[in-house]
Amino acid sequence: MKWRSIALACICTLFVVLNPMRSLSQQTLTVAVEPVYAPFEFRDQSGEIQGFDIDLIREIGKVAGFGVRFQNIAFDGIIPSLQARTVDAAVGAMTITPARSQVVDFSRPYFKAGLAIASQTNQPINALEELNGRAIAVQIGTTGAQAAQKIPNAQIRTFDAAVLALQELRNGNVVAVIHDAPILQYALKTGNLRDIQVSEQLLTEDYLGIPTPKGSPNLARINQGLGTILDNGTYRNLYRKWFNAEPPALPETVPNATANQDESNWFTTIARALPVLLAGALVTIQLAVLSITIGLVAGSLIGIARLSKIKPIRWLARAYVDFFRGTPLLVQIFMIYFGIPAVIQELGLEFSFNRFVAAVVALSLNSAAYIAEIVRAGIVSIEVGQTEAAESLGLDSTQVLRHVIFPQAFRRMLPPLGNTFISLLKDTTLVAVIGFEELFRQGQLIVAANYRPFELYAIVALIYLVLTLLSSQLFSYLERRMNPVQRVRNRDRAVVST
């Protein structure tokens, strides 16, 4: 009897836990969000995610019977995540467009918006026609980026976040930013963006929706919850809370939100993208070669300074190495490109960085720190007797280093220098954050336009693999050529063959 009671209790427990109706009513949706888009989604001072979109999806969940778990994803990665079904939905002030509607299903519209132009107050711009042939900053994958593509001869710089595009404008590197009007207005209201204005006339009339994967069963529940809060006054209260205005009327559907399905296959997609990607690869090679060359010269001097008998010089060299090896390269790129001009302009001076120059400076300074330690280790590895023998022949310290120590040490440095170059080649992807269009950024721009992430990123990875393999073979060849034993063997083979 006792065992029967225990078995019955276990069965009841399993029924309660596994009850499909219970799991449906308490389902938690994983919702993608990039909290850098105030006032729609951002983090407060305590680090909590908040914003109009955040409150909206939570209220929808309350009336539709599901919980919400947020997952931080970059804006240009939201649609690929929905395509891969790693998330159930997204909130990102995403405009409903025909191209996006091909790859995801949108909810009914929940916000009426439009594009606007941010420009400097001393050079106000209020129409797209005024931007012909001029430098413009946009956020990658947005409708603002699409609008900029239609401007004749525009010099477009793409950034991962609206705040970076606005900083580019503030530093004077572009004349305008094209973005959603509410985002620009909120940024000017709350940010440190002096001498910048937003055009009053909207360039477009757009509607925002909540994207879900194609055929998602959650879309009906989201639409049902959204309809409920629109009718019961909850939506009106949220709108007034975040925008201090009455909400406009919203349609149930967006006209012309669908387009003919793109029938191109993976081969066609790659064939169209390959020329652009190869052009980006050429830029990547130029960037890496120039940076490693400057880094090699600077790193050699710093490595020698690390061995100096003068303590201040030795300490300064050590501090340089510790700083650039101890801080992320991404932070260094931000400091150099955005930070230095902002500091100088605070002093009342006009200054801005060319993107290519800033990228080379950041990569060179970073690689120099690693090369300095390679050079130091290579010099130290040479036996002391070599120095003593050279000095006994009357060579001074500079001549000893130049003619005796460094040639031998360089052969030992080649393998780690090869590793450093390959790492630098891959680290060039980081300069995409300042809108520099190397190989990886070109891939991102193409994905943002056609939403074919697997094919595009696969070919980008393959190009990087080819570049690293070629680099590895080049350094292996240099090692063989500079190996004295190998040279003797080659000479002996040449003598025997003759």
N, C-alpha and C positions, 0 to 999 in steps of 0.2 A: 504493500500500500504506500509505503514511504517513497519507493522508487517511482511509482506511478505519478505521485504528486510532483516529484522533481522533474520528471519527463514532461508533464503537462505544463509546468511553469516555464520550462525552456522553450516549448513549442509556442506558448503565448508570447514570450519575449521576442522570439524570432519573427512572429507574425507582425508584432508592433513595429519592430525595427525595419523589416523588409516590406511593409505595407506600401504598395505602389501609390495609393492615394496620398499617404502621408509624405512620401518622398517628393511627389509632385507639388504638394502645397508648400513644402519647405525647401524647394529647389533653390540653389544659389547659382546665379549667373556670374561668370567671369567677364568683366567689362574692361576693355582696353581704354587707357586714358594717358595723355601726356600732360602732366600738371604744370605747364608753363604758358598757359593760354588764358590769362585773366581777362575778363571776369568769369569765363565759362568753366575753366578748371585750373587751379593753382594750389600751392601750398601756403598755409598761413605761417606765422612766426613760430608756432609750435611744431610745424612739420606735417600737420594734418591736411589732407586733400579737401578742398572746398571749392565752391563756385556754382554758377547757375546750372550747368549740366549735371553736376554732382547731386545737387538737391533734387533736380528733375528726375533722374533715373532712380533715386531712392524713393521718391514719392510714387513713381510708377510701380516700383516693386512692392510697395505697401498695399496698393489697391489691387495689383495683379497677382499677389501671393508668391513672390520670389524674393530672395535675398540678393545682395550685390557684393561681389568681391572685386576690387579694382586691381588691375595689372598695368604697371607703367610701361608703355611702349612708345617709341618715337612716332611722330605723326606719319612719316612716310612708310612706317612699318605696320601701321594699323590694318590696312586693307590686305597685305600679304598674310597677316596673322588670321584675319577672318577667312581668307581663302584656304588656309591650312587648318582651320577650325581649332586653333589653339585657344581662342577666346570665343565667347558666345555673342558678344555685342561690343559696341564701342561708343563712347561719348567724346567728341573732339571738335565740336562746332563744325562738323563736316557738311559741306554743301552737297545737295543732291544734284548730280550731273549725269548726263547720258553715259559717259565713259565709265563712271563708277557703278552705275546701275547695271552694267553688263556683268560685273563680277561679284557684286554684293546686293542684298535686298535691303532697301531703306524702309524705315517706319514712315508713317504719315508725317508731314512737316511739323516741327515744333518751334521754329523760330524764323522770322523774316529778317533777312540781313542784306548786305550788299558790299561791294568793294569801294574803297576810298583811297585817296593818295595822301601820304604824309610827306611833307617837304619842309625845308627851312623857311622861316618867316621872312628872311631877306630875299628869298627867291621862291615865292609861292607858285605852286603848280596845281591846277584844278581840273585838267583834262588830259586824257591819254595822248592827244595830238601834240601836246607840249613836250612829250618825252621822246619824240623821234630822234634816234641816234644818240641818246644820252644814257648814262649809267643808272641802273635801277637795282634795288635790292628786294628780294622776295623770299618767302619761305618755301622750301621744296615741297612739291606735291600739292600745293594749294591752288585754288581758283585764281588767286592773285598771280601766281607763276604762269598759269595758262593765259591770262590776259596780257602779261608782259611779253609772251612769245609772239603776240600778234602786232606788237609795235615795231614799225620798220627800223632796222639797224640798231635796235636797242642793245646796250651792253648789260646783260642780265647777270647778277650775282646771286647765287642761291645759298640760303643758310638753313640750318636745321630748326631754328626757332625764330619767331617774330622779334623777340628782344634783341637777337644778334643783328637782324636786318636793320632795326632802328638804331642800334649802336653804330652800324656802318654809316648810316645817314648822319648821325650826330658827329662822327669823326670827319665828315666831309668827303668820304670816298664815293658816295653816290648822291644824286640830286633828289631821289624820291624813293619811297617804299609803297608798294601796292599790296594792300591787305584788307581783311574784313574791317569795316568801319567800327564796330563795337570794340574790337581788340585795340585798334589804334587810339580811339578816344579814351579808353580806360588806361592805356599805357601812358598817355600824356598827362592824365589826371593824377596818377599815382607814382609815376616814375620820375627819374632825374633827367628829363629830356627837355631842356630849355631851348628856346628859339626854334621850336618845331611846331607846325600847324597841321591840321587835317582838313581836307577839302569837305565843304558842307554838302555838295551835290554827290549822291551815290552814283557810281559808274554802272552798276548792275542792280538787278532785283533778284535776290537768291533766297532759297529756303534751305534750312538745315534739317537734317534727319538723323536718326539713330541707325547705323548700318549693322546688319547681321549677315552671317554666311548665307549663301544661296540655299533656298529651301529650308531654312531654319524653322523648327516648330515653335521657337520662342518669339517669332515676329508677331504672331497673332496676339499673344499675351501682352507684349509691349504696346501694340496699337490699342488694345482694349484698355490698358492702364492709362495710356496717354489721353485717350478720349474721355475717360472718367475724370481725370484731374482738370482737363480743359472745361468740362461741364460744371464741376462742383466748386469752382473758384480757387482751387489750389494753385493752378498755373498762374492765374492773375496775381496772387499774392507773391509767388516766387519772382515774377517779372518785376513787380513794383519794388521788391526787396533789392534786387541786383541792378536795376536800371532806372529806378525812380520815375517810371512812366507807365502809362496804360498800354497793355499789349495790343498789337494790331490783330485784325482778323486773319485766321490761317485757313487755307484750303485743305481739303482732305487728301488731295493728290496734287502733284506738281505737273503741270502740262509740259510736254516735250522732255520728260525725264528719262525716256528710253531711246535707244538708238539701235541700228542694225548691228547684229552680233559680229564681232571681228572673227573671221574664219581662218586667220593666218595660223599656221602650225609652228612648231618649235624651230624647224629649219628656216622658214621665212623670217621669223622673229630674229634669229641669230644673224642671218644674212643682212638684214636691214641695219642691225646694230653694230656689226663687226667693224665697218670703217670708222665709226665714231669711237669705238672702244680702242682700236689700234692707235688713233690719234691721241687718245688719253694716255695710252701706254708710252708713247713717245715723250709726252710731257713728264710722265713718271720717271722715265730713264734720265731725262735731262736734269730733273730735280735731284735725283739720287746721286748722279755722277758729280754734279757741281757741289752738292752738300758734302759728300765724302771727301772730295778734293780739298775743300776749305777746312773741313774737320781734321783731315790728316795733317795739314800744315799746322793748324792751331793746336791740335792734340799733341803733336811732336814737341812743340815748344813748351807746352804745359807739362808734358811728361818729363822733359829735361829739367824744368823748374822744380818738379817734385823731388829731384835729386840734388838740388842746389845746397851748398853749404851755408847759404845766407838764410837764416830762419824766417824772416818776414816773407821772402819770396816763396819759400817752401810752404809756409802756412797759407798764403793767398792761393797758391796752386791747389792745395788740398781742399780749401774752402770751395773753390770753383768746382772741382770734381764732385765733392759731396753734395753740393746744391743741385747740379744738373743730373746727377745719377739718383738723387734722393727725392726728386719731384717728378710727377708725371709729365711726359712730353706734351700731352694735350693741354695741361695747365700752362706750360711754357709758351705754347702757340697762342693761347688766349692772352697771356700777359704781354707778349710782344706785339701782336696785331691790334688788339683792342685796348689793352691797358696803358701801354707807353704813350700812344697818341692822346688818350684821354687825360693823362697826367700832364703832358706838355701843354695841352690846350687849356687846362685849368690855370696854368701860369700865364695865360694870355698870348701864347704863341701859336701860330698856325703850323700844324704838322700832321702828316698822314703817311701810312705805310703802303707801298705797292704790295699786292698780295704775293707775287712771286718772290720779291725781296724778303718779305716777312717769313715766308715758308722756308727759304734757303737759310736765313739767319737762324731760325728756330732749330731746324734740323742740323745745321752745322755746329751750333753751340752745344747741342745735346750729344752729337756723335763725338765731338772733340773731347768730352769728359771721359767717354769710354776708351777712345783711342789713346788718351793720355796714360791711362793705366796699362794699356797694352804695351806702349812704348817704354814706360818705366820698367815693367816686368821684363821686357826683352833686353833692355840695357843691363839690368841687374843680373840676368842669367849668364852674361858673358864672364868667363873666369877672370879673376883679378890679375892673373899672370899676363894676360894679353895687354892690359894697361901698363903694367910694369915693364914689359918687354918693349913696348912702343916708346915709353918715356926714356928708356935707356938708350934708344936710338936718337934722342934729341927732339922728339915731337912734343909740342905743347898740348895742353888739355883739349883745346878745340880740334887740333889735328888728329889727336888720338880718337876722339869721338867721331869725327867725320870719316877718317880713312880706315880705322881699325874696328872700333866697337859697333858703330851704327850699321855698316854693311852686313856684319854677321848677325846682329840682333834683328835686322829687318827680315832675314830669311825665317827666323823663328816667329816673327810677328805675323807672317802672311796668313796662317790658318785662322787665328782670331780676328784679323782684319777682314778676311773673307766673310766670317760670321757677322761681323759688324755691318758690312755693306749689305748683306742679305736682309738683316734686320731693318736697316735703314730703308731699303727698297720697299719693304712691307709697311713700315711706319709712315711712308708718304701718304697712306690713306687718311691719316689724321688731319692733314691740311685741308681736307674737304670741309671741316667745320668753319673755315673762313671763306668758303665759297670758291676755293681753288679747284678748277675742273680737271683733275688728273684722272687716271683710269677708274678708280672706285667711284668718284663723283659722277663721271659720265654714265656709269652703270646705274647709279641711283636715279639720275635724271630720266633715263630711258624707262626704268621700272615705274617711276612716278607717272609716266605718260601712258604706258600700255598695260601695267599691272600683270606682267609676266615675270615674277621674281625668280623662279627656279632656273629657267633657261638663261636669263641674263646674268645672275650671280654665278651660275656654273661656268659660263664662258669667261667671266671676269676672273674667277679663281684659276681657271686653266691658263689664262694669259700670265697671271702672277707666277704660276708654277713654272711656265716656260722661262720667264725672266730669271727666276731664282736658280733654275737648273743651269742656264747659260752662264750666270754669274759664278756658280760653283765650279763649272768646268774651266772658266777663265782663271780663277785663282789656283785651281789644281795645276793648270799648265804653267803658271808663273812659279809655283813651288818647284816643279820639275826642272824648269829652266834655270832657276837660281840655286839648285842643289849641286854642289861641286862634285859629289860622287857620281851623280847622274851625268854631268857634263863630261867627266872622264870616260864613263862607259860609252857615251855617244861618240866621243872622239876615237876610242879604240875600235868601235864598230865601223866608223868611217875609214880607218886605216886598213882594217881587215878586208873591207869590201873593195878597196882600191888595189 
